[in-house]
């Protein structure tokens, strides 16, 4: 075995005599006592877990009963729908190059008794159209320059639309 230099010998002696310096003995009043702040933390944690479980359950229910529009599709060929969408775009002052994006509606609805619902039974649109654009013509101080329009098509006509202004 090689000779230890004086510094290593001193370190080894201290380690042997004093033990591991990272381990410190601590005196506590009772090993079973819970700190007073722990009850509040545990209550918050269980409340958060309950909220997450409830949100997950709501998500599963909504997936089963609500129609969704997540996949872009080809826009309609119906001249009436195109004309209505053009009028809506003109109404908000959208640039002429702005165009709506079409989304197919998937009906996940179930009627009572577990029967699968049809579009007609739950009164669902065939497609949704989305347009997000900027409009510089708005002079109101509390309205921003972006506008979003969501239009709902059913049976080759626009049955409803909403305009959302940026704040």
Secondary structure, 3 states (H helix, E strand, C coil): CCCCCHHHHHHHHHHHHHCCCCCCCCCCCCCCCCCHHHHHHHHHHHHHHHHHHHHHHHHHHHHHHCCEEEEEECCCCCHHHHHHHHHHHHHHCCCCCCCCEEEEEECCCECCCCCECCHHHHCCCCEEEEEEEECCCCCCCCCCCEEEEEEEECCCCEEEEEEEECC
